[in-house]
Amino acid sequence: MIQFKSILTLSSPIPIWTLCFFVWASALEVEPCLAHTEQDLIEATKKTPVAVTVFEDRARVTRSASLTVEEGTHRVVFRQLPGELNPSSLMAKVVGEASENVLILGVLLEAEYPEQGLEYPASALREKLNQIEDQLLAVSSQIDRNQLFSTILERYSEILRSVVSGVGSEAQQPKWKIEEVEPIQQWLLEGEIAAAAAADRFDQQQSQLLRQRDDVLSDLEKYRRNAGKRLWNATVTVSVPQDSSLELELSYDVASASWQPVHEARLIESSENESSEDEGSAKVTWHQRARVSQSSGESWVGVELTLSTLRSSLGLSAGDLVPVEVSLRDREIPTDGQRTSFDSVDMERSSEEVLMEEGESLGMNGWSSPIIETGFGGVVSFRIKNRVDIPADGTSHTVSIQMLELDAQLDYVAIPALGLGVYRRAKLVQPGPGMLLSGEVQCFRSGTYVGIGEIGNVAPGQSFQQYFGLDGRLKMFVQELSDVQTPSRSAFSSPRYERKNLYSVTSFLDQKAQVEIVDRIPVSMVEELVINVGKDTDPQPKVSRDGICRWNLQIEPGSREEVLFQWIAIADRGSESLLDLVDDD
């Protein structure tokens, strides 16, 4: 508290209202607010973040300071915050028991350029660059003189050869003696050798100087970048009503940070899983990970990491739908070149895109974290239990979330329209808690890598499927029996198109195999065309409203099962052209 005697002894006159103010402040035992001094400035000892929440396109970084302060107003400084910090996102708060009494008066953000005042390195580099340029100029001049000397020697050599060995009359030829020619030749030879050695020496000097110049220019460029590199210092002013200990947190957003879920699924079949009594059951070990990358300018060392599915780019409304009218002329049948291949790496995309079966997802991805926070709009945050290091190098760093063991029902799937392969499939249930996120999953079967698949979001309790590649012990054979378009032959007959195929699967497994064969029939959207499964089809399939046909076969070891598939399209008289739409092969 400022004493009266310190005021009264001032040499300058003091207005009466100032004296009254201090008398009133003294009577109320209130300390007047004067300009801040360095004595109330507290440095935050932790120079790195303690917690980070990573979103789709940014990250929320938190620093903290543990303080024991006396009653009064204090300023806490957090230094060297990253340059790409978003100033509008800056927020300070007090956590813990003291949060109810401590008041945050404000946050001041100041830019700092650590390298900007260091003029000496730049001056020294520029001086060194000038010296190298002068040396390069001198060497270049020496190279030019040496080249001129070499040109003169070559010219002297040509003159000597033409004079000594020139063709002409005896009277025109000079009287040269060998002892006169040899010294000249020796002088020319020594001159050429010296010129060549000097050329090599000058070239080496020039190359060395050019490298030195490039190094200096590179250092200068780094200095220029660092000189313009900005950091932030944040000063938080707090008012403490009484002596207390408190935890002060400062949070801010940075860009250049993102994450994506990645997963690993390992199929353990009944032969490896001795506890399984059902030959169609197995275990799938699922390891959920995340790839996190950031280049914010500060490394995250030992932070509490939270991964959030919140997306700031989704907008505020769902938008408006524009009505779409579909007519017959708008229909398009995919050609062979447009068909998606059905392979062991990503066959789930093929069946979804080509067969277009509603509600079926082929593949699997992303699991929930052991500590999950669910917010508005289905936003899920995965709070990692272990502390994590994420360097600010812009590369992906893998973070482990959790490992699960799932019960799986196994079978095989074949889609003749997409290929002759028979693929291993595991039917799973998402056990939760939390959302199964969309992304990629690396699949292993019996310890062997079989490919990468993808899946969309799956809610807890929802069934889904994961494929584990081609199984060569099941062989499929396809035979086309009929592909005929028949015109109308009388007033009582209608034009028709018939297709009939024979599918057979042979098992070389040592146990019974359950195989699902999937095919399709076209779906007519017009009254003039009727399409149905033919009566010769054996066995009869399950047909969805989208025309997807399924047969479930039980194949004994070493045996073969067959499916005869026939479908017929009948058009009204005068609408024969509709049959060309279904004949797409």
GUKE-767591 format. One record per residue: residue in three letters; x, y, z of N, C-alpha, C in turn. Coordinates in steps of 0.05 Angstrom, whole numbers, plus 5000, padded with zeros to 4 digits. Example, Ala and Ser with C-alpha at 12.3 -4.5 7.8 and 13.67 -1.06 7.14 Angstrom:
% residues 2
ALA526448865156524649105156526449345156/SER525749555142527349795143525850015157/
END
This chain:
% residues 585
MET501749765000500050005000501850255000/ILE501150444983502650684982502150855006/GLN504250945020503951105045503551405038/PHE502251545056501751825051504351985050/LYS506351905066508752065066510152055039/SER509851845025511051834999509652014979/ILE507152084985505752274967506352564975/LEU506352605000506752885009509552985004/THR511452815002514152904997514852934968/LEU512952904950513452944922513953234917/SER515753284899516553554892514453704877/SER512953564861510853694844508353724860/PRO506753934855504253974870502253754863/ILE500653674882498653464878495953574880/PRO494253514861491453624862490053514886/ILE488153674896486653604920484953354916/TRP483953294891482353054887483952804888/THR486652824882488352594884488752514913/LEU489152724930489552674959487052554971/CYS484752654962482152544973481852254965/PHE482652184941482351904931484051724949/PHE486551794955488251624970487351614999/VAL486251835010485151825037482751635038/TRP481051645018478751455017479651165013/ALA481651124997482750854993483950745018/SER485350915033486650825058484550755079/ALA482350925080480250875100478850605094/LEU478650535069477350285062479250055060/GLU481850105065483949905063484049775036/VAL483749945015483849844987486349954974/GLU487849784960490249874947489549994920/PRO490350234915489750364889491250224866/CYS490050204843491150074819493050264805/LEU495550214806497450374791498550204768/ALA500450304754501550164731502949904741/HIS502549684725503749434732506749444732/THR508049314750510949284751511648994746/GLU514248944742515148674737514848494761/GLN514348614785514148454809511748274809/ASP509548354795507148184795506948014770/LEU509147994755509147834730510147544737/ILE508447344731509147064736509546914710/GLU511746784708512346624684511146344687/ALA509746254666508745984666511145794661/THR511545614680513945444679513745224657/LYS511345134651510944924631510945064603/LYS512944984587513345114561512044954538/THR510844724544509644564523506744494531/PRO505144414511502344354517502044114535/VAL499844104550499243884568496943714557/ALA495243834541492943684530492343794502/VAL491543614484490843694457488343534448/THR486443674436484143544423484443594393/VAL484643374378485043394349482343354335/PHE481543544318479143524302479843454273/GLU477843474256478243414227480343594214/ASP480243854220481944044206483344234224/ARG483544174250484844354269485344204295/ALA486544334314487044214340486644434361/ARG485544354384485244524407487444454427/VAL489344644431491644594448491344734475/THR492144604496491844714523494544714537/ARG495244944548497544964566496545024594/SER498144974614497245014642499545134658/ALA498845264680500745374699499645324727/SER501245194744500445154772501645384788/LEU499945534802500745774816499945764845/THR501645884861501045944889501446244893/VAL499346394896499446684894498146804919/GLU498847054924497747204946495247354937/GLU493847464955491547624949492347864931/GLY490747924911491348144894491048074864/THR492148254847492048214818494748124808/HIS494747924791497247814781497047774751/ARG499347774738499447724710501147474705/VAL500047284690501447034684502047034654/VAL504546984647505446994619506046714609/PHE504746644587505346404572506946484547/ARG509446404545511146494524511446294502/GLN512246394478512946234454510646054446/LEU508246164444506046024432506446014402/PRO505345814388505945784359504946014343/GLY506346074321505646304304502946274290/GLU502046024284499545994270497145974289/LEU497546044314495346054333493246244323/ASN490646164326488446334319487746514342/PRO488346774340487946954363485046954373/SER483146924355480346934364479546694380/SER481146484380480446234395481646234423/LEU483246434430484646434456482646454479/MET483046274499481246274522482746184546/ALA482346324569483646244594481546184614/LYS482145984632480245914653481745804677/VAL480545814700481645704724480145444731/VAL481645234735480344974741480844904770/GLY479144734781479544644808477744804827/GLU478344774853476744904874476845204873/ALA479145314864479445604864477945744842/SER476745584823475445704800473045884807/GLU471845834830469445984838470146264848/ASN472546294859473246554871475146724854/VAL476746594837478746744821477346864796/LEU477947114791476747254768478847304747/ILE478347234722480147294700479347564688/LEU481147754690480548024681481048064651/GLY482747904639483247934611485647774602/VAL485947754575488147614562489347794541/LEU491947854543493348024524495147854507/LEU494847874481496547714463498447904448/GLU500947844449503048014437504747844419/ALA505347944395507047804376509947844383/GLU511547634378514447644383515947534359/TYR518047664350519747574328522547524339/PRO523147284348525647234362528147294345/GLU528047254319530447284303530647554289/GLN528647724293528447964278530648164286/GLY531348174312533348374321536248274318/LEU536648034308539347934305540448014278/GLU541548264277542548364252545348264245/TYR546948194266549648104261549947864243/PRO548447644248548647414230548147484201/ALA546047644196545447714168547647884156/SER548748074171550848244160553348074154/ALA554047894173556347724168555947544144/LEU553547444140553047274117553147434091/ARG552047674092552247844067555047924060/GLU556647984081559448044076560947804064/LYS560447574075561747334065560847274036/LEU558347334030557347294003558747483984/ASN559147733992560547913975563447823970/GLN564747723990567447623986567547393966/ILE565547213969565546983951564947073922/GLU563247273919562647383892565247503880/ASP566747653896569247763886571247543878/GLN571347333894573147113887572246973861/LEU569646943859568646823834569246993810/LEU569047253813569747433791572647413783/ALA574447393803577347363798577847103784/VAL576746883794577146623781576046623753/SER573746743749572646753722574546913703/SER575747123712577747273696580147103690/GLN581146953709583346773704582646553684/ILE580246453686579346253666579346363638/ASP578346613636578346733609581146773599/ARG583046863615585846903606587046643599/ASN586546433614587746173608586646063582/GLN583946103577582846013552584046163528/LEU584546433532585846583511588746483506/PHE590146423527592846313524592746043509/SER590845873516590645613502589945653472/THR588345853466587645913438590146003423/ILE591746173436594246263423596146033418/LEU596445853437598145623433597245453410/GLU594645403409593545243387594145373360/ARG593845643359594445783334597345763326/TYR599145793346602045763340602645483330/SER601345283342601845013333600944973304/GLU598645083297597745053269599645193250/ILE600645433258602545573240605045413237/LEU606145303259608545153257608244903239/ARG605944763242605544533225605344613195/SER603844823190603544903162606145003149/VAL607845123165610345223154612445003150/VAL612544833171614544623170613844403149/SER611344333148610544113130608944223106/GLY609144483100607644593078608544493051/VAL606744483032607244383005607944622987/GLY610144612973610944832954613644762941/SER614544952926617144912913619344922933/GLU621644822925623844822944624845092950/ALA624545272931625345552936623545692956/GLN620945612956619045742974619245633003/GLN620345403006620445283033622745383049/PRO622345473074624545573091626545343097/LYS628845413104630845223112630645173142/TRP628944973151628644913179630444673186/LYS631644713209633344503220631944383244/ILE632444123249631043983270631644103297/GLU634144203301634844323326633444593331/GLU632344713309630844963311627944903317/VAL626844693306623944633310623444513337/GLU625144343347624644203372624144393396/PRO625744603400625144783423622444913421/ILE621644983396619045103392616844903400/GLN617144663390615144453396615044403426/GLN617444393439617544343468616144573483/TRP616544823474615245043488612245033485/LEU611344963460608444943456607144713473/LEU608544493475607544263490607444333520/GLU609544453531609444533559607344743564/GLY606944923545604745123548602044993549/GLU601544793531598944663531598444503557/ILE600544373567600244223593599744423616/ALA601144643616600644843637597844953635/ALA596945013611594245123608592144923617/ALA592544663610590544463618590444433648/ALA592844433661592944413691591644663704/ALA592144893692590945143703587945133700/ALA586945023677584045003673582744823693/ASP584044603699582944423720582944553747/ARG585144703753585244833779583145053782/PHE582845203760580845423761578045303763/ASP577545083749574844963751574244863779/GLN576244743792575844653819575244883838/GLN576845103835576445333851573645453847/GLN572845463821570145573815567945403827/SER568245133825566144953836566044983866/GLN568345003879568345033908567045293917/LEU567645513902566545773909563545773904/LEU562645633883559745623877558345473900/ARG559545263910558345113932558145293957/GLN560345433962560345613985558245833982/ARG557945933958555846143954553046023958/ASP552545783948549945653952549445613982/ASP551445533997551045494026550445754040/VAL551745964032551246224045548446324038/LEU547746294012545046374004542846214019/SER543445954023541545794038541345884067/ASP543545954079543546064106542046324108/LEU542546494088541146754087538146714084/GLU537346524067534446474064533246364090/LYS534646184104533646094129533446324149/TYR535446504149535246724167532946904161/ARG532446954135530247124127527547004136/ARG527346734133524846604142524546614172/ASN526846564186526646574216526246864226/ALA527347054211526947334219524047404217/GLY522547294199519747344196517947154212/LYS519246964225517646764241516546894265/ARG513946854269512546984291511746784312/LEU512146874337511146724360509346914375/TRP507846794394505946954409506646924439/ASN506247144454506347134483503547224493/ALA502447054510499747114521500047174551/THR498947404559498947494587496147484598/VAL495747324618493047294631493147444657/THR491247624661490947784685488747664702/VAL489547584727487547464745487447624771/SER485047624783484647754808484047534829/VAL485647524850485447314871484447444896/PRO482147364907481147494932482647424957/GLN484147204957485647124980487946944972/ASP489846904989492046734983491046454977/SER491946344954490946084946492845964925/SER492345704920493645554899491645504877/LEU492445544852490545504831491845394806/GLU490245284788491145174763489945334741/LEU491645474726490745654704491245514677/GLU489145494661489345374634488945584613/LEU490645554592490445724568490045544544/SER487845584529487245424506487145594481/TYR487945464458487945604433487845404410/ASP486845494387486645314363488945364345/VAL489845144332491945154312490944994288/ALA491645084264491044934240493244724235/SER493244604211495244414203495344174222/ALA493044084231492943844248490443684240/SER490743424239488443254231489042974241/TRP486942804239487242524246485242354229/GLN485842104226484041914213484341644226/PRO482041494228482141234240483341024221/VAL484940854231486040624216485840374234/HIS485540144222485039914238486439664226/GLU486639474243487839214235486038994245/ALA485138824226483338594233484838334227/ARG485038164246486337904243484337684248/LEU483937514228482037294230483437054241/ILE482236944263483336694275481136484271/GLU481536304252479536104245479535874264/SER477535694261477135484281479535304284/SER481035264263483435094265485535214283/GLU485535484285487435614303486135664330/ASN483435684330482035734355480935474366/GLU482435344384481735084394479135084410/SER478435304422476035314439473435324423/SER473635364396471235384380470235104373/GLU467635064380466434804374464934814347/ASP464135054339462635084314464635144292/GLU464534984271466435014249465935274234/GLY463635394237463035654223463635894240/SER464635854265465236074282468236114284/ALA468936364292471836424294472036674311/LYS474536774314475137014328476437214309/VAL475837464312477237674298478437864318/THR481037884318482438084335482538344321/TRP481438544334481238814321482839014337/HIS484739144323486439344336485739614323/GLN484739794340484040064330486440254335/ARG487140394314489240604316488240854303/ALA489941064306489341324293491941424281/ARG491741544258494041684246493741984251/VAL495542094266495342374274497742524262/SER497242754250499342914238498843204246/GLN501143354249500843644255503443774248/SER503244024239505544194233505044474243/SER504244494268503444744280505844914288/GLY508244804289510544954298511444884325/GLU509844734341510644644368510044354370/SER511944204381511543914384509843864409/TRP508243654407506543564430507943334443/VAL509043384467510643184481509143104506/GLY508442844509507142744533504542874538/VAL502942924517500343064521498142864526/GLU495942954538493442804539492042854513/LEU491742644497490742674470487842584469/THR486142754456483342684451482842714421/LEU481642514409480942514381478042554377/SER477242764363474342824361473442804332/THR471042714328469842694301468442944293/LEU468543154309467243404302468343514277/ARG466643594258467443714233466343994231/SER468144184228467244464227466344544199/SER466544364179465944434152463144334143/LEU461544234162459044124154456844334150/GLY457244574158455244784153453144784175/LEU451144954172449044984192446444854185/SER446044794159443444674151444044444132/ALA441944284128442244054110442044134081/GLY441044374075440744454047438044374036/ASP437644404010435144343996435544133975/LEU433643963971433643763950432343863925/VAL433543813903432343883877430943643866/PRO428343663859426843433848428243313824/VAL428243043822429542903800427442723787/GLU427142743761425242573746426842373730/VAL426042123732427441903718425541793697/SER426341793672424741683650426341453637/LEU424941323619426141083607428741153591/ARG428741383578431041463562433441533580/ASP432941583606435141653623436541403634/ARG435441173630436640923641439140863626/GLU441140773641443740703629444640433641/ILE445240253623446239993632449239993631/PRO450639923653453639923652454739733632/THR456839813619458239643600460439483615/ASP461739303600463839143612466039313623/GLY466639533608468739703617468139863642/GLN465539883648464740033672464439853697/ARG464639593693464339413716466739423734/THR466239393760468339403779469339113784/SER472039083784473138823788472638733817/PHE472438463820471838353847474438203855/ASP476038343871478638223879478738193909/SER480938083918481238023947482038273962/VAL482838483949483738723964481438893973/ASP479538933955477339113962474739033949/MET474038783953471638683939469138793950/GLU469138903974466639013985465639253969/ARG467539413958466739643942465339543916/SER466339323905465239213880462339133884/SER461838983905459138883909457239113915/GLU458139323929456339543935455839703910/GLU457839753893457439933871456039783848/VAL456639533843455539393820452839273827/LEU452639143851450039023858448139223871/MET449239433883447739643895445539543914/GLU446339363932444439263951444239443975/GLU441839533981441439734002441939604029/GLY443339764046443739674074446039484078/GLU447539404058449739224061452339364061/SER454039324081456639444082458739234083/LEU460739244065462739034062465439154069/GLY466439094092468939194102468639274131/MET470839384143470539464170472739664177/ASN472139824197474040044204473440154231/GLY474940284243474840454267473340354291/TRP474540334315473140264339473140494359/SER471540464379471340674399473640664419/SER474140884432476140904452475040804479/PRO476840704497475840624523474440844538/ILE475341094534474041324547472741494525/ILE470041504525468541624503466741834513/GLU466742054499464842274506463242324481/THR460542304483458742344461457342614464/GLY457542784444456343044445454043074425/PHE453343324419451043374401451643274373/GLY449543194359449843114331451342854328/GLY451642694349453042444346456042474346/VAL457142704354460042744355461142574377/VAL463342434370464642254389467442344393/SER468342344418471142414425472342174438/PHE474742094428476241874439478541984456/ARG478341944482480442044500482441824505/ILE484941864495487041654497488041654526/LYS488341414537489141384565492041454569/ASN493741354551496641404554497441674542/ARG499441794554500442044542501941984516/VAL501842184498502642144470504542364462/ASP506442294444508342484432507642504402/ILE507142754393506542804365508443034356/PRO510642974342512443194333511043364312/ALA512043604309510843794290512343774263/ASP512343534252513743484227511943444203/GLY509343454207507443424185507043134175/THR508442934187508042654179506042524198/SER505142294189503142144204504541984226/HIS503341994250504341844273502041674284/THR502641424287500541234295500141224325/VAL497641254333496941244362495141004366/SER495740844385494140614392491840684410/ILE489440584403487040654419486240414436/GLN485640184423484939954439484939704421/MET484739474434484639214419482239054430/LEU480638944411478238794418478438514406/GLU476938324417476638054406473638014401/LEU472937964375470137944367469537654359/ASP467037574365466037314355465137354326/ALA465837174309465237194281463936944271/GLN461936974253460736754239461836754210/LEU463036534202464536524177463036384155/ASP463336484131462336344108463936434084/TYR463136364060464436444035462436574017/VAL463436754000461736903982462936893954/ALA461236843934462136853906460037013890/ILE461037183872459337343855460237293826/PRO459037113812460037033785460037273766/ALA458237463769458237683750460737853752/LEU462237833775464637993779467137833778/GLY467037573777469437413776468937133787/LEU470936963784470636683791471736623819/GLY472636833834473736783860471636733881/VAL472336583901470736523925472136643949/TYR470836823964472136983984471136914012/ARG472936944032472336884059471037134072/ARG468737084086467337304098466837244128/ALA467137454144466537434173464237624179/LYS462037514191459837684200460237754229/LEU460238014234460938114261458638294272/VAL458838354297457038544310458738754325/GLN458039004320459539224333458739224363/PRO460639164381459839134409459539404423/GLY460839614412460739874426462539864451/PRO462540084466460940324462462240504441/GLY460740694431461840884412461340794383/MET461840974365461340934337463740794324/LEU463240604306465240494289465640684265/LEU467940804264468341024245469240924217/SER468541074197469341004170472241044166/GLY473440874149476240894143477340634132/GLU479940594132481140354121481740154143/VAL481839904135482539684154484439494140/GLN486639434152488539244142487738964152/CYS487438774133486338514139488538294138/PHE488538124158490437894159488737644164/ARG489637434151488437174154490536964159/SER490336834183492436644191495236764190/GLY495337014198497937154200498937264174/THR497437224152498237314125496637564117/TYR497937764108496538004099495037954073/VAL492438024072490837964049489838214035/GLY490038454047489138694033487938904051/ILE487139114039485939344053483039374045/GLY481239404064478439454059477539714071/GLU475039784066473940024078471039974087/ILE470140144105467340114114466440394123/GLY463840424123462640674133462140654163/ASN460940854174460340864203458440644211/VAL458940514233457240294244456640364273/ALA454040364280453240424308453540184326/PRO453640214352453739994371451339804367/GLY451939544367449839344363449139284335/GLN450239434316449639394288451339174276/SER450239004259451738794246453238904222/PHE455438784216457038864193458738624184/GLN460138654162461638444151464538534145/GLN466338344146469138404138470038164121/TYR471238224098472238014080475237974085/PHE476237734081479037664086480237514062/GLY479537604039481037524015480037264002/LEU481337193980480636963964481536703977/ASP479836493974480636233983480836043959/GLY483235963953483735803929482835513931/ARG481935433955481035153959478135113950/LEU476835323942474135313931474235403903/LYS473435243884473635303855470835343844/MET470535563830467935613817468235583787/PHE466035473775465935433746463235553736/VAL463335703714461035833703460635743674/GLN458235653668457635563640455135713631/GLU455335843608453035983597451435783580/LEU448935733587447335533573445535663553/SER444635903558442736033540442936333542/ASP442836473519442736763518441336833492/VAL438636823492437136833467434937043470/GLN434637203448432437383446430637283424/THR428037243431426137123412424037323404/PRO423637373378421537573370418737443372/SER416737613370414037513369413437383343/ARG412337133344411836973320408836953313/SER407137053331404237043325402837263341/ALA400337293336398837503350398437433380/PHE398937183387398537103415401137073431/SER403437133418406037103431407337383434/SER409037403453410437653459413437613456/PRO414837823448417737803446418937763474/ARG421037603475422237533501425237503499/TYR426537523522429337483524429837293547/GLU431637093542432136883563435136853567/ARG435936843592438636783599438736563619/LYS440536373615440836143633443736073636/ASN444636063662447435993669447535773689/LEU449735623688450235413708452635493724/TYR452235503751454435563769455035323785/SER457535243788458335023804460735093821/VAL460735003846462935053865463934783875/THR466534733872467834493882469534563906/SER469234403927470634443952472934253955/PHE475334363961477734203967478534243996/LEU476634344012477034374040476834114055/ASP477734104080477533864096475133874115/GLN473334074111470934094127468734214110/LYS466234194120463934294105464234604102/ALA463434704078463634984073460935094066/GLN460235324078457735474072458435694052/VAL457335674028458035864007455436003998/GLU455636263996453436423986454136523958/ILE452436443938452736543911450736773906/VAL451836993895450237233892450237303862/ASP447837353852447437453824445137643824/ARG444237723800442137913799440437873774/ILE438037983775436338003751435738303748/PRO435338393723434538673719431838723732/VAL431438973741428839053753427439243733/SER425039163725423539323706422139553720/MET422439793709421040023719418740123701/VAL418139963681416040033662414039803660/GLU411539863654409439653652409739483628/GLU411039583607411239433582413339203583/LEU414739183605416838983607416538843634/VAL416438573634416238403658418738223659/ILE420138223682422538053686422137883711/ASN422537623707422137433730424337223728/VAL424737093752426436853753425036623739/GLY426536483721425236273706424636023722/LYS422835863713421935623727424135403727/ASP426135423709428235223709430335273730/THR430135503743432135573764432035363786/ASP434335253794434435053815437135073829/PRO437035103855434735153873433835443870/GLN431435493881430335763879431835953899/PRO432536193890434036373907432236553924/LYS433436693942432136913956432637163939/VAL430437303931430637533913429737783928/SER431437983928430738243941429238413921/ARG428138633930426638813913428438943892/ASP431038943897432939063879433938853858/GLY432838613859433638413839436038253847/ILE437038273872439338123881438437843889/CYS439637643877438937353882441237223898/ARG440437063918442336933935441636643939/TRP443736483937443536193942445536123965/ASN444635983985446335884006446835584003/LEU449235513998449935233992451635124015/GLN451134874022452734724041454334514025/ILE456934544023458634374006460334204024/GLU460033944021461633754036464533744025/PRO466433654041469133634032469433454007/GLY470833553987471233403963468833373944/SER466633513949464233493933463833753918/ARG461733743900461033983884458034033886/GLU457334293887454534373887454034553863/GLU451634533851450934683827448534863831/VAL448435083816446135253816445435313786/LEU443035253779442035313752440335573754/PHE441235783741439936043743438836133716/GLN436236173716434836263692433136503698/TRP433236713681431336923683430337003656/ILE427837093655426437143629425237423630/ALA425637573609424437833605422437823582/ILE419937903587417837903566416838183562/ALA416838273537415938543530413338533515/ASP411738753517409238773502409938803472/ARG407938713456408338753427408639043421/GLY410639103404411239383397413339503416/SER414039363437416139463456418539293456/GLU419139163433421438983431424039123438/SER424239383434426839523439427539513468/LEU425539473486426139453514427939213521/LEU427739013505429438773510432338833506/ASP433039023489435839093485437039213510/LEU435339333527436339453552437339253572/VAL436039013572436738803591438938633581/ASP439438633555441538473543444138633544/ASP445338643568447638823573450238683570/ASP450338433566452938293565453638233535/
END
